[in-house]
Amino acid sequence: MNKKINKLEANTPSKHIQQHFKELLNIYLHNPCFTDAAFLNPPNPYVRPLRTSDTLNINYDSAVALPEVYTNKNLIINKLLLNIYEQDLLFLANGNACEAKKDFANFYNPYYTAIGKALLPKLEQLAFNFLKDEIEIIGNWTKPKLLEYLINTILEQEKETSELCEAIVGSNNPIRAAKMLLIQMAPDFLSEASAMARALPGSFGIEQSELMKVFIDEYGYGVHETKHSTLFEATMLSANLNPTIHYYYNDYLATSLMLVNYFHCICKNKSDWFKYIGTLYYTEASIPHFNKQISKTLKNILPNINTKYFDEHVHIDKHHRRMVLEKIIATSIDKYGEEIIEDILFGFEAFKLLQNLADTDLAKQIQFSDQLDESYFPSNYTLLAESLTFNETELEITSAHLHADDELFQVTRGELIFYPNSLSPIILKANHRIVIPKGRLHSTVSQSANTQYVVQPIEISTGA
């Protein structure tokens, strides 16, 4: 009997998937929508290139730790998560192009989506396990204590000025910085509340009906023109940005994707329901103050911008945060007991941390773009390892990625276009060198038949 039990335990689904993870991943990457592509901006919502070699060769044995959030590993894991989650969502490309129809069929191929679902539990653990290490809930929490803490935390935040807004205003190119913000918002806001839709089915009492009220607001009460994603499309257009879903896929920072993916994760996994309502409260409660600042910042920088999306949230989310607190969180504690408080608090703190990481990431990316404008180069640095040489043909693309160290990047033959973002690429010719800070997203397109460049890890001296 014991031998049979041990044999059964050894073949649990989780262990089986762990053993065959790389094999399943390799099959998943054969979907034509995810193969390396000869463009930076995808032609439709279904084509989402992954750096196949990187994706197959990163270490999947250990979860992403907090210091690894701004790494290529985290970017790849979160692009995988985004693509797998969104195979549950319907995107219809504008137009009737045959190529889009083929991509549509490939993206939603049921065999690939099934494999994606098998990969999800491990990918979710890899992406978000660090939250358990960073969030510690101490002491005995009661309903009054929790409600007081949630309210006071938001009130304290509302006394502060957004550091991200300050980074945008203080940029050498605030117009570009403002557009970079909108691009990082796009993967969430252009299909807004899609993750929330996962949390609605089933039967869970009055809280289900209250959540539906929030959901209905997000979808404009069935009026397409007032649907929140439609409002954000108008914002993008008014800023001369392309509102097509995932047009800026190559620009997405890992931390921006983590915001989208965390909502999908805790809405999909029903055992995380109480974490979800804590996360939902943080989002609804923190948005009014942030969006008020964003709206003002955008209007000052882009006079013709349509800020109705942000202005609408300043109003409606004050109502939503009260609904979530009083009619979902408080009533859930009354029904299910104070033992659920830790999950609620965890979800609240988790999204607060993820949002801070995303804000910091974007501020650093804005700074990187500014440094390239200024032709910044450190006066003193130390070489850490041998250089690597790369040769590329004309129009060969190196899609978005990050380095684990500060890198010296020098073109030695030909020329290429270097993209720290889609908005302001720079041309690098032979003997032109720059420094790419660790954790900064970039991509390149060769402009010569035989372009050559070298990269070399460096350590920049303090103050250089």
MARVEXTOR-83282 format. One line per 8 residues: number of its first residue (from 1); for each residue x negated, z negated, y negated of C-alpha. Coordinates in nm, 4 decimals, padded with zeros to 6 digits, always signed. Layout:
N
NUM = X/Z/Y ~ ...
***
This chain:
464
1 = +00.0000/+00.0000/+00.0000 ~ -00.2743/-00.0965/-00.2493 ~ -00.4617/+00.2249/-00.1811 ~ -00.1459/+00.4254/-00.2532 ~ -00.0899/+00.2397/-00.5806 ~ -00.4484/+00.2964/-00.6914 ~ -00.4224/+00.6635/-00.6079 ~ -00.1010/+00.6886/-00.8087
9 = -00.2571/+00.5138/-01.1092 ~ -00.5569/+00.7463/-01.1000 ~ -00.3276/+01.0456/-01.1389 ~ -00.1157/+00.9285/-01.4313 ~ -00.0281/+01.2078/-01.6779 ~ -00.2598/+01.0722/-01.9484 ~ -00.5610/+01.0677/-01.7177 ~ -00.4797/+01.4124/-01.5832
17 = -00.4576/+01.5580/-01.9343 ~ -00.7795/+01.3812/-02.0351 ~ -00.9589/+01.5378/-01.7402 ~ -00.8305/+01.8861/-01.8202 ~ -00.8218/+01.8620/-02.2023 ~ -01.0997/+02.1138/-02.2726 ~ -00.9537/+02.3561/-02.0191 ~ -00.6095/+02.3359/-02.1816
25 = -00.7626/+02.3650/-02.5284 ~ -00.9502/+02.6775/-02.4278 ~ -00.6261/+02.8365/-02.3066 ~ -00.4445/+02.7339/-02.6263 ~ -00.7130/+02.8992/-02.8401 ~ -00.6484/+03.2305/-02.6651 ~ -00.3297/+03.2626/-02.8693 ~ -00.4092/+03.5588/-03.0998
33 = -00.2725/+03.3629/-03.3970 ~ -00.5584/+03.1134/-03.3724 ~ -00.8557/+03.3427/-03.3113 ~ -01.1246/+03.3993/-03.5757 ~ -00.9995/+03.6452/-03.8353 ~ -01.1405/+03.8972/-04.0835 ~ -00.9651/+03.7444/-04.3856 ~ -00.9449/+03.4141/-04.5710
41 = -00.5775/+03.4247/-04.6691 ~ -00.3496/+03.4767/-04.3658 ~ -00.1011/+03.7662/-04.3910 ~ +00.1951/+03.5571/-04.2706 ~ +00.2840/+03.1972/-04.1712 ~ +00.1960/+03.2471/-03.8046 ~ -00.1702/+03.3419/-03.8299 ~ -00.3788/+03.0229/-03.8538
49 = -00.7409/+03.0994/-03.7591 ~ -00.9450/+02.8217/-03.6033 ~ -01.3234/+02.8320/-03.5864 ~ -01.3165/+02.8876/-03.2115 ~ -01.6783/+02.7984/-03.1404 ~ -01.6590/+02.4779/-03.3463 ~ -01.3229/+02.3864/-03.1967 ~ -01.4539/+02.4117/-02.8426
57 = -01.7789/+02.2292/-02.9117 ~ -01.6905/+01.9208/-03.1158 ~ -01.6921/+01.5840/-02.9407 ~ -01.3436/+01.4951/-02.8198 ~ -01.4615/+01.1854/-02.6341 ~ -01.4458/+00.9573/-02.9382 ~ -01.1794/+00.9170/-03.2043 ~ -01.2479/+00.9925/-03.5692
65 = -01.3766/+00.6788/-03.7432 ~ -01.3198/+00.6115/-04.1132 ~ -01.6690/+00.7400/-04.2121 ~ -01.5881/+01.0641/-04.0263 ~ -01.2719/+01.1467/-04.2192 ~ -01.4548/+01.4023/-04.4356 ~ -01.6082/+01.5906/-04.1419 ~ -01.5635/+01.9218/-03.9656
73 = -01.4434/+01.7370/-03.6559 ~ -01.1556/+01.5815/-03.8466 ~ -01.0676/+01.9119/-04.0138 ~ -01.0481/+02.0907/-03.6783 ~ -00.8423/+01.8161/-03.5133 ~ -00.5943/+01.8155/-03.7997 ~ -00.5625/+02.1939/-03.8073 ~ -00.4879/+02.1825/-03.4360
81 = -00.2286/+01.9113/-03.4930 ~ -00.0652/+02.1020/-03.7786 ~ -00.0361/+02.4196/-03.5740 ~ +00.1031/+02.2418/-03.2685 ~ +00.3568/+02.0403/-03.4684 ~ +00.4699/+02.3461/-03.6610 ~ +00.5413/+02.5453/-03.3484 ~ +00.8551/+02.3275/-03.3488
89 = +00.9486/+02.4544/-03.6979 ~ +01.0984/+02.7924/-03.7769 ~ +00.9137/+03.0043/-04.0320 ~ +01.0450/+03.3513/-04.1086 ~ +00.8056/+03.5802/-04.2928 ~ +00.9416/+03.7942/-04.5740 ~ +00.9667/+04.1616/-04.4904 ~ +00.9904/+04.3522/-04.1668
97 = +00.6279/+04.4324/-04.0841 ~ +00.5598/+04.5078/-03.7177 ~ +00.2419/+04.3003/-03.7286 ~ +00.4356/+03.9953/-03.8474 ~ +00.6848/+04.0417/-03.5627 ~ +00.3996/+04.0432/-03.3124 ~ +00.2449/+03.7339/-03.4714 ~ +00.5861/+03.5663/-03.4719
105 = +00.6182/+03.6215/-03.0966 ~ +00.2652/+03.4974/-03.0312 ~ +00.2968/+03.1867/-03.2458 ~ +00.6185/+03.0751/-03.0777 ~ +00.5175/+03.1836/-02.7267 ~ +00.6699/+02.9079/-02.5076 ~ +00.3649/+02.8863/-02.2814 ~ +00.1303/+02.8202/-02.5720
113 = +00.3709/+02.5716/-02.7268 ~ +00.3929/+02.3871/-02.3940 ~ +00.0145/+02.3644/-02.3737 ~ +00.0057/+02.2425/-02.7328 ~ +00.2426/+01.9595/-02.6490 ~ +00.0172/+01.8572/-02.3611 ~ -00.2754/+01.8365/-02.6055 ~ -00.0856/+01.6326/-02.8647
121 = -00.1239/+01.2738/-02.7360 ~ -00.5023/+01.2955/-02.7227 ~ -00.5288/+01.4767/-03.0565 ~ -00.3052/+01.2160/-03.2209 ~ -00.5204/+00.9384/-03.0818 ~ -00.8358/+01.1130/-03.2049 ~ -00.6964/+01.1624/-03.5547 ~ -00.5252/+00.8308/-03.6232
129 = -00.6765/+00.5638/-03.4001 ~ -00.9053/+00.4542/-03.6854 ~ -00.6007/+00.3157/-03.8677 ~ -00.5824/+00.0367/-03.6093 ~ -00.9398/-00.0587/-03.6941 ~ -00.8854/-00.0501/-04.0701 ~ -00.5490/-00.2284/-04.0936 ~ -00.5321/-00.5928/-03.9939
137 = -00.2050/-00.7820/-04.0248 ~ -00.2662/-01.1541/-04.0522 ~ -00.0276/-01.4480/-04.0619 ~ +00.3412/-01.4963/-03.9982 ~ +00.5610/-01.2467/-04.1731 ~ +00.9261/-01.3123/-04.2482 ~ +01.1833/-01.0759/-04.3897 ~ +01.1729/-01.2297/-04.7428
145 = +00.7924/-01.2293/-04.7415 ~ +00.7784/-00.8641/-04.6326 ~ +01.0322/-00.7420/-04.8878 ~ +00.8547/-00.9298/-05.1658 ~ +00.5181/-00.7838/-05.0625 ~ +00.6478/-00.4260/-05.0449 ~ +00.8127/-00.4462/-05.3859 ~ +00.5192/-00.6195/-05.5555
153 = +00.2649/-00.3750/-05.4132 ~ +00.4520/-00.0849/-05.5701 ~ +00.4967/-00.2728/-05.8993 ~ +00.1207/-00.3318/-05.9165 ~ +00.0537/+00.0362/-05.8471 ~ +00.2864/+00.1300/-06.1303 ~ +00.0577/-00.0529/-06.3739 ~ -00.2286/+00.1805/-06.2819
161 = -00.3212/+00.5277/-06.3991 ~ -00.3722/+00.7875/-06.1286 ~ -00.7444/+00.8421/-06.0734 ~ -00.6627/+01.1863/-05.9373 ~ -00.4861/+01.2814/-06.2604 ~ -00.7901/+01.1551/-06.4503 ~ -01.0169/+01.3715/-06.2323 ~ -00.8023/+01.6771/-06.3068
169 = -00.7963/+01.6154/-06.6811 ~ -01.1692/+01.5373/-06.6854 ~ -01.2671/+01.8503/-06.4937 ~ -01.4707/+02.1247/-06.6608 ~ -01.1867/+02.3537/-06.5598 ~ -00.8623/+02.1509/-06.5649 ~ -00.6480/+02.4593/-06.5028 ~ -00.8298/+02.5251/-06.1766
177 = -00.8222/+02.1553/-06.0856 ~ -00.4459/+02.1394/-06.1413 ~ -00.3949/+02.4431/-05.9197 ~ -00.6201/+02.2916/-05.6533 ~ -00.3843/+01.9926/-05.6465 ~ -00.0803/+02.2162/-05.5980 ~ -00.2560/+02.3987/-05.3144 ~ -00.3251/+02.0688/-05.1341
185 = +00.0405/+01.9712/-05.1751 ~ +00.1643/+02.3033/-05.0358 ~ +00.1393/+02.2328/-04.6593 ~ +00.3808/+01.9423/-04.7049 ~ +00.6048/+02.0422/-04.9937 ~ +00.6779/+02.4038/-04.8926 ~ +00.8524/+02.2778/-04.5783 ~ +00.9445/+01.9368/-04.7158
193 = +01.1186/+01.6818/-04.4917 ~ +01.0605/+01.8870/-04.1762 ~ +00.8922/+01.5864/-04.0159 ~ +01.1836/+01.3654/-04.1228 ~ +01.4168/+01.5964/-03.9320 ~ +01.2451/+01.4838/-03.6105 ~ +01.3561/+01.1255/-03.6755 ~ +01.7263/+01.2016/-03.7130
201 = +01.8602/+01.2935/-03.3651 ~ +01.9977/+01.0255/-03.1359 ~ +02.2178/+00.7248/-03.2012 ~ +02.0781/+00.4277/-03.3909 ~ +02.3537/+00.2940/-03.6077 ~ +02.3957/+00.2738/-03.9817 ~ +02.0243/+00.3306/-04.0405 ~ +02.0655/+00.6813/-03.9000
209 = +02.3359/+00.7586/-04.1551 ~ +02.1289/+00.6156/-04.4403 ~ +01.8303/+00.8271/-04.3382 ~ +02.0568/+01.1315/-04.3282 ~ +02.1485/+01.0670/-04.6931 ~ +01.7805/+01.0850/-04.7871 ~ +01.7390/+01.3988/-04.5767 ~ +02.0380/+01.5672/-04.7398
217 = +01.8876/+01.5013/-05.0825 ~ +01.5599/+01.6614/-04.9728 ~ +01.7532/+01.9723/-04.8683 ~ +01.9460/+01.9985/-05.1935 ~ +02.2857/+01.9110/-05.0431 ~ +02.2922/+02.2535/-04.8810 ~ +02.2296/+02.4408/-05.2075 ~ +01.9186/+02.6505/-05.1545
225 = +01.8238/+02.6607/-05.5230 ~ +01.8028/+02.2804/-05.5393 ~ +01.6285/+02.2324/-05.2044 ~ +01.3031/+02.0489/-05.2770 ~ +01.0852/+02.3086/-05.1068 ~ +01.2544/+02.5772/-05.3185 ~ +01.1727/+02.3777/-05.6311 ~ +00.8090/+02.3599/-05.5254
233 = +00.8011/+02.7362/-05.4645 ~ +00.9085/+02.7754/-05.8273 ~ +00.6289/+02.5413/-05.9352 ~ +00.3730/+02.7470/-05.7427 ~ +00.4988/+03.0738/-05.8915 ~ +00.4925/+02.9341/-06.2446 ~ +00.1256/+02.8420/-06.1905 ~ +00.0498/+03.1973/-06.0679
241 = -00.0013/+03.0732/-05.7132 ~ +00.1312/+03.2351/-05.3960 ~ +00.4244/+03.0319/-05.2534 ~ +00.4049/+03.1863/-04.9054 ~ +00.3789/+02.9202/-04.6349 ~ +00.0094/+02.8585/-04.5539 ~ -00.1240/+03.1377/-04.7724 ~ -00.3924/+02.8858/-04.8721
249 = -00.4568/+02.7704/-04.5148 ~ -00.8312/+02.8197/-04.5649 ~ -00.8272/+02.5764/-04.8604 ~ -00.6662/+02.2813/-04.6869 ~ -00.8686/+01.9619/-04.6885 ~ -00.8548/+01.7538/-04.3722 ~ -00.7054/+01.4593/-04.5594 ~ -00.4213/+01.6693/-04.7007
257 = -00.3325/+01.7719/-04.3468 ~ -00.3513/+01.4095/-04.2324 ~ -00.0641/+01.3244/-04.4683 ~ +00.1552/+01.5929/-04.3117 ~ +00.0435/+01.5216/-03.9571 ~ +00.0898/+01.1455/-03.9728 ~ +00.4558/+01.1914/-04.0601 ~ +00.5008/+01.4369/-03.7738
265 = +00.3216/+01.1985/-03.5389 ~ +00.5306/+00.8898/-03.6092 ~ +00.8572/+01.0841/-03.6283 ~ +00.7909/+01.2624/-03.2992 ~ +00.6864/+00.9476/-03.1122 ~ +01.0082/+00.7467/-03.1086 ~ +00.8306/+00.4210/-03.0248 ~ +00.6784/+00.4450/-03.3755
273 = +01.0183/+00.4323/-03.5477 ~ +00.9510/+00.1038/-03.7251 ~ +00.6119/+00.2289/-03.8433 ~ +00.7930/+00.5336/-03.9763 ~ +01.0339/+00.3394/-04.1942 ~ +00.7394/+00.1488/-04.3435 ~ +00.5633/+00.4775/-04.4138 ~ +00.8822/+00.6261/-04.5540
281 = +00.9222/+00.3351/-04.7935 ~ +00.5675/+00.3704/-04.9244 ~ +00.6224/+00.7411/-04.9861 ~ +00.9606/+00.7089/-05.1552 ~ +00.8548/+00.4042/-05.3570 ~ +00.5192/+00.5331/-05.4817 ~ +00.6291/+00.8856/-05.5712 ~ +00.8211/+00.8195/-05.8980
289 = +00.5201/+00.6735/-06.0811 ~ +00.2763/+00.9315/-05.9423 ~ +00.5036/+01.2295/-06.0045 ~ +00.5720/+01.1181/-06.3601 ~ +00.1976/+01.1270/-06.4273 ~ +00.1526/+01.4565/-06.2428 ~ +00.4347/+01.6204/-06.4365 ~ +00.2842/+01.5140/-06.7691
297 = -00.0648/+01.6230/-06.6631 ~ +00.0524/+01.9645/-06.5451 ~ +00.2530/+02.0290/-06.8626 ~ -00.0483/+01.9462/-07.0792 ~ -00.2760/+02.1783/-06.8819 ~ -00.0344/+02.4578/-06.7873 ~ +00.2239/+02.4855/-07.0683 ~ +00.4397/+02.7386/-06.8801
305 = +00.4566/+02.5465/-06.5540 ~ +00.7891/+02.4589/-06.3947 ~ +00.7744/+02.0842/-06.3174 ~ +01.1337/+02.0426/-06.2012 ~ +01.0095/+01.9547/-05.8519 ~ +00.8160/+01.6549/-05.9825 ~ +01.0773/+01.5544/-06.2405 ~ +01.3508/+01.5551/-05.9755
313 = +01.1496/+01.3161/-05.7594 ~ +01.0967/+01.0717/-06.0453 ~ +01.4734/+01.0265/-06.0516 ~ +01.5877/+01.0652/-05.6925 ~ +01.3112/+00.8662/-05.5244 ~ +01.3893/+00.5545/-05.7277 ~ +01.7261/+00.5726/-05.5558 ~ +01.5679/+00.6544/-05.2190
321 = +01.3285/+00.3617/-05.2253 ~ +01.6149/+00.1222/-05.2824 ~ +01.8134/+00.2798/-04.9979 ~ +01.5198/+00.2646/-04.7561 ~ +01.4367/-00.0953/-04.8431 ~ +01.7877/-00.2384/-04.8455 ~ +01.9754/-00.0230/-04.5956 ~ +01.7096/+00.0735/-04.3427
329 = +01.4254/-00.1804/-04.3475 ~ +01.6224/-00.4976/-04.4277 ~ +01.9091/-00.4150/-04.1932 ~ +01.6684/-00.3240/-03.9117 ~ +01.5003/-00.6646/-03.9374 ~ +01.8418/-00.8317/-03.9264 ~ +01.9320/-00.6396/-03.6103 ~ +01.6044/-00.6331/-03.4191
337 = +01.4267/-00.9447/-03.5389 ~ +01.1135/-01.0225/-03.7337 ~ +00.8887/-00.8984/-03.4527 ~ +00.9337/-00.5446/-03.5927 ~ +00.7801/-00.6457/-03.9259 ~ +00.4236/-00.5796/-03.8117 ~ +00.5089/-00.2170/-03.7343 ~ +00.6864/-00.1733/-04.0685
345 = +00.3916/-00.3222/-04.2536 ~ +00.1437/-00.1138/-04.0540 ~ +00.3234/+00.2096/-04.1456 ~ +00.3291/+00.1096/-04.5128 ~ -00.0430/+00.0265/-04.5199 ~ -00.1385/+00.3291/-04.3097 ~ +00.0117/+00.5806/-04.5465 ~ -00.1263/+00.3983/-04.8501
353 = -00.4739/+00.4330/-04.6977 ~ -00.4218/+00.7983/-04.6037 ~ -00.3002/+00.8812/-04.9546 ~ -00.6038/+00.7136/-05.1113 ~ -00.8346/+00.9092/-04.8809 ~ -00.6631/+01.2358/-04.9761 ~ -00.6849/+01.1623/-05.3493 ~ -01.0561/+01.0814/-05.3219
361 = -01.1215/+01.3938/-05.1147 ~ -00.9578/+01.6248/-05.3664 ~ -01.1346/+01.4576/-05.6604 ~ -01.4687/+01.5214/-05.4855 ~ -01.3748/+01.8842/-05.4159 ~ -01.2910/+01.9305/-05.7847 ~ -01.6272/+01.7780/-05.8756 ~ -01.8042/+02.0155/-05.6335
369 = -01.6379/+02.3160/-05.7978 ~ -01.7420/+02.1846/-06.1398 ~ -02.1037/+02.1437/-06.0266 ~ -02.1162/+02.5057/-05.9126 ~ -01.9932/+02.6132/-06.2567 ~ -02.2837/+02.4212/-06.4095 ~ -02.5390/+02.5595/-06.1580 ~ -02.6233/+02.1995/-06.0712
377 = -02.9341/+02.1515/-05.8598 ~ -03.0947/+01.8133/-05.7856 ~ -03.4349/+01.7482/-05.9395 ~ -03.5590/+01.5498/-05.6416 ~ -03.4666/+01.5690/-05.2747 ~ -03.6163/+01.5280/-04.9268 ~ -03.5875/+01.7795/-04.6428 ~ -03.4385/+01.6128/-04.3346
385 = -03.4711/+01.8835/-04.0695 ~ -03.5782/+02.2407/-04.0035 ~ -03.3798/+02.5144/-04.1711 ~ -03.1368/+02.7395/-03.9846 ~ -03.1209/+03.1117/-04.0599 ~ -02.8020/+03.3183/-04.0402 ~ -02.7617/+03.6965/-04.0536 ~ -02.4248/+03.8511/-04.1334
393 = -02.2880/+04.2022/-04.1651 ~ -02.0866/+04.3351/-04.4565 ~ -01.7519/+04.1567/-04.5059 ~ -01.8290/+03.9112/-04.2259 ~ -01.6399/+03.5900/-04.2917 ~ -01.7444/+03.2328/-04.2364 ~ -01.4170/+03.0433/-04.2663 ~ -01.3695/+02.6991/-04.4164
401 = -01.5819/+02.4183/-04.2760 ~ -01.7861/+02.1133/-04.3786 ~ -02.1357/+01.9777/-04.3162 ~ -02.2299/+01.6272/-04.2055 ~ -02.5246/+01.6156/-04.4510 ~ -02.5998/+01.7415/-04.7981 ~ -02.7233/+02.0973/-04.7417 ~ -02.9624/+02.3241/-04.9245
409 = -02.8061/+02.6728/-04.9093 ~ -03.0139/+02.9758/-05.0091 ~ -02.9479/+03.3482/-04.9819 ~ -03.2709/+03.5228/-04.8793 ~ -03.1413/+03.8801/-04.8490 ~ -02.8377/+04.0673/-04.9757 ~ -02.5493/+03.8822/-05.1359 ~ -02.2341/+03.6941/-05.0470
417 = -01.9286/+03.5410/-05.2081 ~ -01.9193/+03.1630/-05.1826 ~ -01.5788/+02.9907/-05.1926 ~ -01.5534/+02.6209/-05.2831 ~ -01.1839/+02.7081/-05.3282 ~ -00.9753/+03.0265/-05.3369 ~ -00.9517/+03.0245/-05.7138 ~ -01.3084/+03.0560/-05.8411
425 = -01.5565/+03.1990/-05.5906 ~ -01.9129/+03.2619/-05.7023 ~ -02.1530/+03.5426/-05.6091 ~ -02.4850/+03.4351/-05.4589 ~ -02.7657/+03.6934/-05.4517 ~ -03.1113/+03.6878/-05.2949 ~ -03.3162/+03.3801/-05.3931 ~ -03.0092/+03.2067/-05.5338
433 = -02.9787/+02.8531/-05.4001 ~ -02.7201/+02.5791/-05.4298 ~ -02.6557/+02.2372/-05.2798 ~ -02.3436/+02.1830/-05.0703 ~ -02.2619/+01.8103/-05.0662 ~ -02.1683/+01.6642/-04.7302 ~ -01.7980/+01.6733/-04.6586 ~ -01.7244/+01.9528/-04.9079
441 = -01.5115/+02.2401/-04.7868 ~ -01.6507/+02.5916/-04.8302 ~ -01.6403/+02.9416/-04.6865 ~ -01.8292/+03.2665/-04.7434 ~ -01.7863/+03.6434/-04.7222 ~ -02.0942/+03.8638/-04.6822 ~ -02.1176/+04.1513/-04.9303 ~ -02.4155/+04.3333/-04.7775
449 = -02.4844/+04.5202/-04.4562 ~ -02.7529/+04.2677/-04.3654 ~ -02.7022/+03.9438/-04.5551 ~ -02.9318/+03.6575/-04.4675 ~ -02.9143/+03.2951/-04.5756 ~ -03.0700/+02.9662/-04.4711 ~ -02.9259/+02.6157/-04.4651 ~ -03.1256/+02.2946/-04.4461
457 = -03.0116/+01.9296/-04.4436 ~ -03.1493/+01.7289/-04.7360 ~ -03.1320/+01.3816/-04.8816 ~ -03.0844/+01.3752/-05.2573 ~ -03.2761/+01.1019/-05.4368 ~ -03.0678/+00.8555/-05.6366 ~ -03.0084/+00.9832/-05.9874 ~ -03.1341/+01.3346/-05.9085
***
